[in-house]
C-alpha cells in the first residue's frame, strides 16, 4: 500500500507541475497523464514481482541488474515518448533510440559490477557462517564496509569472538570440574576405605584396641563432614546465596582464636604459629565465615611450611583491615596466580591430593571475602603469602 500511495503522489505531483509550467489545454493533458500512469503501472508491477523473484534467485547480481534495467527502461520510456512528441526528424529519433539502448546496456553493466562486489562480501559472510557451523571459531569474514553489510559482518565477527571466549571458558570449566570430581573422589575414598576396614575389624573381633579404632573412625567422619560442608558452602557462594549475619568483629581476636585452634596441627607439622597485631582491628561481618577463611589460609600455610619454620598471621588496621598469612614454603607460581582463587581451580600447589583437600579452601575464602565487600590476593613465591582486605566499619 505504501508503494501505491507513493506512486499516486508522484503522478499527481507530475500533473500539478505540468499545469503550473505548461498550462496545457484539455487534450494536451491526456498524453502525459497516460504516460505517467503507464510508468506508474510498470513501477508497481516491478515492485510487486521483483522482490518475490529475487527471493528465489541464487544471485543477488541478477536482482540488482533487473532493478537497474527497469529503472533505465522507465527513464528511456519517458525520454522516447517525449522525443517522439518533440522531434520532427526521423534521423533524430533513430539516433536517440540508439543512444538510449547503449545507455540502458551500460546501466545494466554498472548494476552487475556493483552487485559483484556485494556478492563477494555476502559470499564471505556465508563462508564464515559455514565455518562456524563446523566448529571453526577462528573464522572471520574479512569484510570492511561502512554500510549495513559491513555492520552485519562486524556483528558476526564479534559474535564469533565471544563464542570463542565462551567455548574456551567452557572447556576450562569442564577440565577443572573433572579435576575437582577426581580430587573429591580421592578424598572420599580414603576415609571411607579406612572406615570400612575399621568396621570390619570391629565386627570380626580383630580390633585389639577398639577405642583407638573408634577414635580413628571419628576422625574420618569429621573429615567427610568437613568436605561436605565445604562443597555446600561453595555451592551457595557460586549461586549467590551466601547470607551473612553481620556484626562487629575484632579480626585480631579472631586471628588469635584461629591460631589457638590450629596449634595442635602446627605442632604435629613442627611449625610455629605467630600472631602480629597491634590492638583491636574492627570490621563488620560474619565471625563464623571470617573465622573459616582464616582457618583455611592458616591450614594451607601449615601444610606447605617446612619443618622448624614459622607461619605468621599479620593483622593490620589502616585503610580498612588487612590480614596476611605468610609461610616459608615454595609459594605460588607467578604464572598460575590469576587462577589461584578460581572455583574448581587447582592452580596453586596447595590444591593437590598429596597435601590434602580437594582444592576448595581458597575458592571459599575468595567467595566469603568478596561477599564482605573485600578483596583477596596471593603474592608470588618464594614463600607463601595470601592476604585479604576488608572495608572499615561505617
C-alpha positions in Angstrom: 0.0 0.0 0.0 2.8 2.4 0.7 4.3 1.9 -2.8 0.8 2.5 -4.4 0.4 5.7 -2.3 3.9 6.9 -3.3 3.3 6.2 -7.0 0.0 8.1 -6.8 1.7 11.1 -5.2 4.3 11.1 -7.9 1.7 11.0 -10.7 -0.4 13.7 -9.1 2.6 15.8 -8.4 3.8 15.5 -12.0 0.5 16.6 -13.4 0.5 19.6 -10.9 3.9 20.6 -12.1 2.8 20.2 -15.7 -0.2 22.5 -15.1 2.0 25.2 -13.5 4.8 25.1 -16.1 2.9 24.5 -19.4 -0.7 25.4 -18.8 -1.9 22.6 -21.1 -5.4 22.5 -22.6 -7.8 19.6 -22.2 -6.4 17.4 -24.9 -2.8 18.1 -24.0 -3.3 16.7 -20.5 -4.3 13.2 -21.7 -0.9 12.1 -23.3 1.3 13.0 -20.2 -1.3 11.5 -17.9 -1.3 8.3 -19.9 2.5 8.2 -19.9 2.6 8.9 -16.1 0.1 6.1 -15.4 1.9 3.7 -17.7 5.2 4.3 -15.9 3.4 4.0 -12.5 1.9 0.7 -13.5 5.3 -0.6 -14.6 6.8 0.5 -11.3 4.1 -1.1 -9.3 4.3 -4.4 -11.2 8.1 -4.4 -10.8 7.9 -3.6 -7.1 5.4 -6.5 -6.6 7.1 -9.2 -8.5 10.8 -8.4 -8.4 11.2 -8.9 -4.6 9.5 -12.3 -4.9 11.6 -13.4 -7.9 14.7 -12.0 -6.1 14.0 -14.2 -3.0 14.1 -17.3 -5.2 17.1 -16.2 -7.2 20.5 -17.7 -6.3 22.3 -14.5 -7.4 22.0 -11.0 -5.9 23.7 -9.7 -9.1 20.7 -10.8 -11.2 18.3 -9.0 -8.9 20.3 -5.8 -8.9 20.8 -6.0 -12.7 17.0 -6.3 -13.1 16.5 -3.3 -10.8 18.9 -1.3 -12.9 17.3 -2.4 -16.2 13.8 -1.5 -15.0 15.0 1.9 -13.8 16.7 2.6 -17.1 13.7 1.4 -19.0 11.4 3.8 -17.2 13.7 6.7 -18.0 14.1 5.5 -21.6 10.3 5.3 -22.0 9.9 8.8 -20.7 12.6 10.2 -23.0 11.4 8.2 -26.0 7.8 9.4 -25.7 9.0 13.0 -25.1 11.3 12.8 -28.1 8.6 11.3 -30.3 6.4 14.3 -29.5 9.1 16.9 -29.8 11.4 15.8 -32.7 10.2 16.0 -36.3 13.2 14.3 -37.9 13.2 10.5 -38.2 17.0 10.6 -38.1 17.0 12.3 -34.7 14.5 9.8 -33.3 16.6 6.9 -34.5 19.8 8.4 -33.1 18.0 8.9 -29.7 16.9 5.3 -29.8 20.4 4.0 -30.3 21.7 6.3 -27.5 19.0 5.1 -25.1 19.8 1.5 -26.0 23.5 2.0 -25.3 22.7 3.8 -22.1 20.4 1.0 -20.9 23.2 -1.6 -21.6 25.8 0.4 -19.7 23.3 0.8 -16.8 22.9 -2.9 -16.6 26.7 -3.4 -16.8 27.1 -0.9 -14.0 24.5 -2.7 -11.9 26.2 -6.0 -12.4 29.5 -4.5 -11.4 28.1 -3.2 -8.2 26.4 -6.5 -7.5 29.7 -8.4 -8.0 31.2 -6.6 -5.0 28.2 -7.3 -2.9 28.2 -10.9 -3.9 31.8 -11.2 -2.9 31.2 -9.9 0.6 28.0 -11.9 1.0 29.8 -15.0 0.0 32.4 -14.2 2.7 29.7 -13.9 5.3 28.2 -17.2 4.2 31.6 -19.0 4.1 32.3 -17.7 7.6 28.9 -18.9 8.9 29.6 -22.3 7.4 33.0 -22.5 9.1 31.4 -21.5 12.4 28.7 -24.2 12.0 31.6 -26.7 11.5 33.1 -25.5 14.9 35.8 -23.3 13.5 35.7 -20.4 15.8 38.8 -18.8 14.3 37.0 -17.9 11.1 36.4 -14.2 10.3 34.6 -12.5 7.5 37.3 -10.1 6.5 34.6 -7.7 5.2 35.3 -4.0 5.9 32.5 -1.7 4.8 30.7 1.4 6.3 27.2 0.3 5.2 24.7 -2.2 6.7 26.5 -5.1 5.2 29.7 -4.0 6.9 27.8 -3.7 10.2 26.4 -7.2 9.8 29.9 -8.5 9.1 31.3 -6.7 12.2 28.5 -8.1 14.3 29.1 -11.6 13.0 32.9 -11.3 13.7 32.1 -10.0 17.2 29.7 -12.8 17.9 32.3 -15.4 16.8 34.9 -13.8 19.0 32.5 -14.0 22.0 31.6 -17.6 21.1 35.3 -18.4 21.1 35.8 -16.9 24.5 32.8 -18.8 25.9 34.0 -22.1 24.4 37.4 -21.6 25.9 35.8 -20.9 29.3 33.5 -23.9 28.9 36.4 -26.2 28.2 38.4 -24.8 31.1 35.4 -25.2 33.4 34.9 -28.8 32.2 38.5 -29.6 32.7 38.6 -28.1 36.2 35.4 -29.8 37.2 36.7 -33.2 36.1 39.8 -32.5 38.2 37.7 -31.4 41.2 35.5 -34.6 40.9 38.6 -36.7 40.8 40.0 -35.0 43.8 36.8 -35.2 45.8 36.5 -38.9 44.8 40.0 -39.4 46.2 39.2 -37.6 49.4 36.0 -39.6 49.9 37.6 -42.9 49.0 40.4 -42.7 51.6 38.3 -42.1 54.7 35.6 -44.4 53.5 38.1 -47.2 52.9 39.5 -46.6 56.4 36.0 -46.6 57.9 35.1 -49.8 56.2 38.3 -51.5 57.3 37.8 -50.4 60.9 34.2 -51.6 60.9 35.1 -55.0 59.5 37.9 -55.3 62.1 35.4 -54.5 64.9 32.8 -56.9 63.5 35.3 -59.7 63.2 36.7 -59.1 66.6 40.2 -58.4 65.2 40.5 -54.9 66.8 42.9 -55.3 69.7 42.2 -51.7 70.9 38.6 -50.8 70.0 38.8 -47.3 71.5 41.7 -46.5 69.1 39.7 -47.7 66.2 36.7 -45.6 67.3 38.9 -42.5 67.6 40.2 -43.1 64.1 36.7 -43.6 62.7 35.6 -40.4 64.4 38.4 -38.6 62.7 37.4 -40.0 59.3 33.8 -39.0 59.8 34.9 -35.4 60.8 37.0 -35.3 57.6 34.0 -36.3 55.5 31.7 -33.8 57.2 34.2 -31.0 56.6 34.5 -31.9 52.9 30.7 -32.0 52.6 30.4 -28.7 54.4 32.9 -27.1 52.0 31.0 -28.4 49.0 27.7 -27.0 50.3 29.3 -23.6 51.2 31.0 -23.3 47.8 27.7 -24.2 46.1 25.9 -21.3 48.0 28.7 -18.9 47.1 28.6 -19.7 43.4 24.8 -19.5 43.4 25.0 -16.0 45.1 23.0 -17.3 48.1 25.6 -16.8 50.8 23.9 -15.0 53.7 25.9 -13.3 56.4 24.8 -12.1 59.8 27.0 -9.0 60.0 28.2 -7.8 63.4 31.2 -6.0 64.8 34.2 -8.4 64.7 37.7 -7.9 66.0 40.0 -9.5 63.4 42.9 -9.6 65.8 40.9 -11.6 68.3 39.6 -13.8 65.5 43.2 -14.5 64.3 44.2 -15.3 67.9 41.4 -17.9 68.2 42.4 -19.4 64.8 46.0 -19.8 65.9 44.8 -21.5 69.1 42.6 -23.9 67.2 45.3 -24.7 64.6 48.1 -25.1 67.2 47.9 -28.9 67.5 48.2 -29.3 63.8 51.1 -26.9 63.6 53.0 -28.8 66.4 52.4 -32.0 64.5 54.0 -30.4 61.4 56.8 -28.9 63.6 55.6 -25.4 62.6 55.4 -22.4 64.9 52.5 -20.1 64.6 53.0 -16.4 65.3 50.4 -13.5 65.5 51.4 -10.0 64.7 48.7 -7.5 65.6 48.6 -4.0 67.2 45.4 -3.6 69.2 41.8 -4.0 68.0 41.2 -4.3 64.3 37.4 -3.9 63.9 35.3 -5.0 60.8 31.7 -5.6 60.1 31.0 -9.1 59.1 30.1 -12.7 59.9 32.5 -14.0 62.6 31.9 -17.7 61.6 32.6 -17.1 57.9 35.7 -14.9 58.5 37.0 -17.5 61.0 36.6 -20.2 58.4 38.6 -18.1 55.9 41.4 -17.6 58.4 41.5 -21.3 59.3 41.6 -22.2 55.6 44.5 -19.9 55.0 46.4 -21.0 58.1 45.8 -24.6 57.3 47.2 -24.2 53.8 50.2 -22.4 55.2 51.0 -25.1 57.7 50.7 -27.8 55.1 53.3 -26.1 52.9 55.7 -24.7 55.5 58.9 -26.6 56.0 59.6 -28.2 59.4 61.1 -25.9 62.1 59.7 -22.8 60.3 57.2 -20.1 61.1 53.7 -19.2 59.9 52.9 -15.6 60.6 49.4 -14.2 60.8 49.7 -10.4 60.4 46.7 -8.2 61.1 46.9 -4.5 60.3 44.5 -1.6 60.7 44.8 1.2 58.2 42.8 1.7 55.0 40.4 -0.9 56.1 41.6 -4.1 57.8 44.3 -6.2 56.2 45.2 -9.8 57.1 48.2 -11.6 55.7 49.1 -15.3 56.2 52.8 -15.8 55.5 54.8 -19.1 55.4 58.3 -20.2 54.3 57.0 -22.7 51.7 57.5 -22.7 48.0 54.7 -20.2 47.4 52.7 -19.6 44.3 54.0 -19.9 40.8 53.6 -16.4 39.2 52.1 -17.9 36.0 49.4 -19.6 38.0 48.4 -16.7 40.3 45.5 -15.4 38.1 43.6 -18.7 38.6 44.7 -19.4 42.2 41.3 -18.4 43.6 39.0 -19.6 40.8 36.3 -22.1 41.8 37.4 -25.7 41.0 40.9 -24.4 40.1 44.0 -26.4 41.2 46.4 -23.8 40.0 48.3 -23.4 43.3 50.5 -26.1 45.0 48.1 -26.2 48.0 45.4 -27.8 45.8 46.7 -31.4 45.3 45.9 -34.7 46.8 49.2 -35.2 48.4 48.8 -32.2 50.8 45.1 -33.0 51.4 41.9 -31.2 50.4 40.1 -31.1 47.2 41.3 -27.5 46.5 38.2 -25.7 47.8 39.8 -23.6 50.6 41.0 -20.6 48.5 37.8 -20.6 46.4 35.7 -20.5 49.5 37.9 -17.8 51.0 37.5 -15.7 47.9 33.7 -16.0 47.9 33.4 -15.1 51.6 35.8 -12.1 51.4 34.1 -10.7 48.3 30.7 -11.2 50.0 32.0 -8.9 52.7 32.9 -6.3 50.0 36.6 -7.0 50.4 39.4 -8.4 48.2 41.8 -11.3 48.5 45.1 -11.9 46.6 48.3 -14.0 46.7 51.8 -12.9 46.1 54.3 -14.9 44.1 56.9 -17.1 45.8 59.3 -17.9 47.1 57.4 -18.1 50.3 53.7 -18.3 50.5 51.7 -15.1 51.2 47.9 -14.8 51.0 46.3 -11.5 52.1 42.8 -10.1 52.2 41.5 -6.6 52.9 38.0 -5.7 54.4 36.5 -2.3 54.4 36.4 -0.4 57.7 33.0 -0.5 59.5 30.7 2.5 59.0 
